[in-house]
Amino acid sequence: MALAGADSTARNDDGFATVWGITWVVVILCIGWVALLAAFAVARQHQVDGAADLVALSAAARVQDGGDGCEAAAQLAASNRVTLLACDLEGSDVVVEVSTMLRLPFGIEGRLESRARAGPAP
């Protein structure tokens, strides 16, 4: 005999915690995957920034020696696996712009660019 107002059907919650736990594990793994991709993209941008600095310094050194700074910039950019987009001489300074493609899983692609300026100390 059931008590008045009590639910006569018993609820079975067996396995509910397992489903809840698996759901949270999947959510955390997805967040971790996105964070990993973002960290990879940031690290690659830092590499491109460093390559731009190196290319600009090399070009400025070549200009100081009386050579063609943009030719040196193009050679060094190719060695660093970046594309030289622009090389401008502004007085005794050299301004370069380089880029590279960022390829991530699932067909995600992007273009990373960086600019740098180098010249003699003022």
PAZAPA-4460 file (N, C-alpha, C; in steps of 0.05 Angstrom, whole numbers, plus 32768, in hexadecimal, padded with zeros to 4 digits):
% residues 122
    n_x    n_y    n_z   ca_x   ca_y   ca_z    c_x    c_y    c_z   seq   type   mol
   8011   7FE9   8000   8000   8000   8000   8012   8019   8000     1      M     A
   800C   802B   7FEE   801C   8044   7FEC   8011   8059   7FFE     2      A     A
   8023   806A   8007   801B   8080   8018   800E   8096   8006     3      L     A
   7FFD   80A5   8011   7FEF   80BA   8002   8003   80CF   7FFA     4      A     A
   8003   80D7   7FE0   8015   80EC   7FD7   8030   80E2   7FCF     5      G     A
   8037   80CA   7FD4   8051   80BF   7FCD   8050   80B5   7FB1     6      A     A
   8066   80B7   7FA3   8068   80AD   7F88   8069   808E   7F89     7      D     A
   8056   8082   7F7B   8055   8065   7F7D   8069   8057   7F6A     8      S     A
   8075   8066   7F57   8089   805A   7F46   80A4   8061   7F51     9      T     A
   80B5   804D   7F52   80D0   8052   7F5C   80E2   805B   7F45    10      A     A
   80F2   806F   7F4A   8104   8079   7F35   811E   806A   7F38    11      R     A
   812A   8062   7F22   8143   8055   7F22   8158   8068   7F17    12      N     A
   816A   8071   7F28   817F   8084   7F20   819A   8076   7F1B    13      D     A
   819A   805C   7F1A   81B3   804D   7F16   81BF   8055   7EFB    14      D     A
   81D9   805C   7EFB   81E7   8064   7EE2   81E7   8081   7EDC    15      G     A
   81D7   8091   7EEA   81D5   80AD   7EE5   81F0   80BB   7EEA    16      F     A
   81FE   80B4   7EFE   8218   80C0   7F04   822C   80BA   7EEF    17      A     A
   822A   80A2   7EE4   823D   809A   7ECE   8239   80AC   7EB6    18      T     A
   8220   80AF   7EAE   821A   80C0   7E96   8223   80DD   7E9C    19      V     A
   821D   80E7   7EB3   8226   8102   7EBB   8244   8105   7EBA    20      W     A
   8252   80F1   7EC5   826F   80F2   7EC6   827B   80F1   7EAA    21      G     A
   8271   80E0   7E98   827B   80DE   7E7D   8276   80F8   7E6E    22      I     A
   825F   8104   7E72   8259   811E   7E65   826E   8133   7E6D    23      T     A
   8274   8134   7E87   8288   8148   7E90   82A4   8142   7E86    24      W     A
   82AB   8129   7E83   82C5   8122   7E78   82C7   812B   7E5B    25      V     A
   82B2   8127   7E4C   82B1   812F   7E30   82B3   814E   7E2E    26      V     A
   82A5   815C   7E3F   82A6   8179   7E3F   82C2   8183   7E45    27      V     A
   82CE   8178   7E59   82E9   8180   7E61   82FE   8179   7E4B    28      I     A
   82FB   8162   7E3E   830D   815B   7E28   830A   816E   7E11    29      L     A
   82F2   8177   7E0B   82ED   818A   7DF5   82FA   81A5   7DFC    30      C     A
   82F7   81AE   7E14   8303   81C7   7E1D   8321   81C5   7E1B    31      I     A
   832C   81AF   7E24   8349   81AA   7E23   8353   81AA   7E06    32      G     A
   8344   819E   7DF4   834C   819D   7DD8   834D   81B9   7DCC    33      W     A
   8338   81C9   7DD1   8338   81E5   7DC7   834F   81F5   7DD3    34      V     A
   8355   81F1   7DED   836B   81FF   7DF9   8386   81F7   7DED    35      A     A
   8388   81DE   7DE6   83A1   81D4   7DD9   83A5   81E0   7DBE    36      L     A
   838F   81E2   7DAE   8391   81EE   7D94   8398   820C   7D96    37      L     A
   838C   8219   7DA9   8392   8236   7DAD   83AF   8239   7DB5    38      A     A
   83B9   8228   7DC6   83D5   822A   7DCF   83E8   8225   7DB7    39      A     A
   83E1   8212   7DA6   83F1   820D   7D8E   83F1   8225   7D7C    40      F     A
   83DA   8232   7D78   83D9   824A   7D67   83E9   8261   7D72    41      A     A
   83E8   8265   7D8C   83F7   827A   7D99   8415   8275   7D97    42      V     A
   841D   825C   7D9B   843A   8255   7D98   8444   8259   7D7C    43      A     A
   8433   8252   7D68   843B   8256   7D4C   843D   8274   7D46    44      R     A
   842B   8284   7D51   842D   82A1   7D4D   8447   82AC   7D58    45      Q     A
   844F   82A2   7D6F   8469   82AB   7D7B   8480   82A3   7D69    46      H     A
   847F   828C   7D5C   8494   8283   7D4A   8495   8296   7D32    47      Q     A
   847E   829E   7D27   847D   82B0   7D11   8488   82CC   7D19    48      V     A
   8481   82D5   7D31   848C   82EE   7D3B   84AA   82ED   7D3C    49      D     A
   84B5   82D7   7D47   84D2   82D4   7D48   84DF   82D3   7D2D    50      G     A
   84D2   82C6   7D1A   84DD   82C5   7CFF   84DD   82E0   7CF2    51      A     A
   84C8   82F0   7CF7   84C7   830B   7CEC   84DE   831C   7CF8    52      A     A
   84E2   831A   7D12   84F8   8329   7D1F   8513   8321   7D13    53      D     A
   8517   8307   7D0F   8531   82FD   7D05   8535   8306   7CE8    54      L     A
   8520   8305   7CD8   8521   830E   7CBC   8528   832C   7CBB    55      V     A
   851B   833C   7CCB   8520   8358   7CCB   853C   835F   7CD4    56      A     A
   8546   8351   7CE9   8561   8356   7CF2   8576   834E   7CDD    57      L     A
   8571   8338   7CCF   8583   832F   7CBA   8583   8343   7CA3    58      S     A
   856C   834C   7C9C   856A   8360   7C86   8578   837A   7C8D    59      A     A
   8574   8383   7CA6   8581   839C   7CAF   859F   8399   7CB0    60      A     A
   85A9   8382   7CB8   85C6   837E   7CB9   85D1   837E   7C9C    61      A     A
   85C2   8372   7C89   85CC   8372   7C6E   85CC   838E   7C62    62      R     A
   85B8   839E   7C69   85B7   83BA   7C60   85CF   83CA   7C6B    63      V     A
   85D5   83C5   7C85   85EC   83D3   7C91   8607   83CB   7C84    64      Q     A
   8608   83B3   7C79   8620   83AA   7C6B   8620   83B2   7C4E    65      D     A
   860B   83C0   7C45   860A   83CA   7C29   85FD   83B6   7C16    66      G     A
   85F1   83A2   7C20   85E4   838E   7C0E   85C6   8393   7C0C    67      G     A
   85B9   8380   7BFE   859C   8381   7BFA   858E   8373   7C11    68      D     A
   8582   8384   7C22   8575   8379   7C3A   855D   8368   7C34    69      G     A
   854E   836F   7C20   8536   835F   7C19   853C   8344   7C0E    70      C     A
   8553   8342   7C00   855B   8328   7BF6   8563   8316   7C0D    71      E     A
   8571   8321   7C21   8578   8311   7C39   855F   830A   7C48    72      A     A
   854B   831C   7C49   8532   8317   7C57   8523   8300   7C4A    73      A     A
   8522   82FF   7C30   8514   82EA   7C22   8521   82CF   7C26    74      A     A
   853C   82CE   7C26   854A   82B5   7C2A   8545   82AA   7C47    75      Q     A
   8547   82BC   7C5A   8543   82B4   7C76   8526   82AD   7C7C    76      L     A
   8514   82BB   7C70   84F7   82B4   7C74   84F2   8297   7C69    77      A     A
   84FC   8291   7C52   84F8   8276   7C47   8505   8261   7C5A    78      A     A
   851C   8267   7C65   8529   8254   7C78   8519   8250   7C91    79      S     A
   8509   8264   7C99   84F9   8262   7CB1   84DC   825A   7CAB    80      N     A
   84D7   8251   7C93   84BD   8247   7C8B   84A6   825B   7C8E    81      R     A
   84AD   8274   7C87   8498   8289   7C86   849A   8297   7C6B    82      V     A
   8485   82A4   7C63   8485   82B2   7C49   8489   82D0   7C4E    83      T     A
   849C   82DB   7C3F   84A1   82F8   7C41   848C   8306   7C31    84      L     A
   847B   8315   7C3E   8466   8324   7C30   846F   833F   7C27    85      L     A
   847F   834C   7C38   8488   8367   7C31   84A3   836C   7C3E    86      A     A
   84B3   837C   7C30   84CD   8385   7C3A   84D1   83A1   7C30    87      C     A
   84D2   83B4   7C43   84D4   83D0   7C3D   84EC   83DC   7C4B    88      D     A
   84FB   83ED   7C3C   8511   83FC   7C49   8506   8418   7C4F    89      L     A
   8507   841F   7C68   84FF   8439   7C71   8517   8446   7C7E    90      E     A
   8525   8455   7C6D   853E   8460   7C76   8553   844A   7C7A    91      G     A
   855D   8447   7C92   8570   8431   7C97   8562   841A   7CA6    92      S     A
   8548   841D   7CAA   8538   8407   7CB6   852D   83F5   7CA1    93      D     A
   8529   83DC   7CA8   851B   83C9   7C97   8502   83C0   7CA5    94      V     A
   84EC   83C1   7C97   84D2   83B7   7CA1   84C9   839F   7C90    95      V     A
   84C5   8389   7C9E   84BD   8371   7C90   84A2   8367   7C9A    96      V     A
   8494   8359   7C89   847B   834C   7C91   847C   832F   7C87    97      E     A
   8477   831C   7C99   8478   8300   7C91   845E   82F3   7C99    98      V     A
   8459   82DC   7C8D   8441   82CD   7C93   8446   82AF   7C90    99      S     A
   8434   829F   7C9B   8434   8282   7C98   8418   8278   7C9C   100      T     A
   8413   8260   7C93   83F8   8254   7C96   83F8   8243   7CB0   101      M     A
   83E2   8245   7CBE   83DE   8235   7CD7   83CA   8220   7CD0   102      L     A
   83D2   8207   7CD2   83C0   81F1   7CCC   83BA   81E1   7CE5   103      R     A
   83A1   81E0   7CEC   8398   81D1   7D04   8387   81BA   7CFC   104      L     A
   8382   81A7   7D0E   8370   8190   7D07   8355   8199   7CFE   105      P     A
   8346   8187   7CF1   832B   818B   7CE8   832A   81A0   7CD2   106      F     A
   8340   81A4   7CC3   833F   81B6   7CAC   8340   81D4   7CB4   107      G     A
   8346   81DA   7CCC   8347   81F6   7CD5   8362   8202   7CCC   108      I     A
   8360   8217   7CBC   8378   8224   7CB2   8376   8242   7CB7   109      E     A
   838D   824E   7CBB   838E   826B   7CBF   83A9   8275   7CB6   110      G     A
   83AB   828F   7CB4   83C4   829C   7CAB   83CE   82AD   7CC2   111      R     A
   83E7   82A9   7CC8   83F4   82B8   7CDE   8408   82CC   7CD1   112      L     A
   8407   82E4   7CD9   8419   82F9   7CCE   8427   8308   7CE5   113      E     A
   843E   8313   7CDE   844D   8322   7CF1   845E   8337   7CE2   114      S     A
   8462   834E   7CEF   8472   8363   7CE4   8489   8369   7CF8   115      R     A
   84A0   8371   7CEC   84B7   8378   7CFD   84C6   838F   7CF0   116      A     A
   84D4   839E   7D00   84E5   83B4   7CF7   8500   83B1   7D04   117      R     A
   8515   83B6   7CF4   8530   83B5   7CFF   8541   83CA   7CF1   118      A     A
   8554   83D4   7CFF   8566   83E7   7CF4   857C   83EE   7D08   119      G     A
   858D   8401   7D02   85A2   8408   7D15   8597   8416   7D2D   120      P     A
   85A6   8415   7D42   859E   8422   7D5B   859D   8440   7D57   121      A     A
   858A   844E   7D62   8588   846B   7D5F   859F   847A   7D6C   122      P     A
***
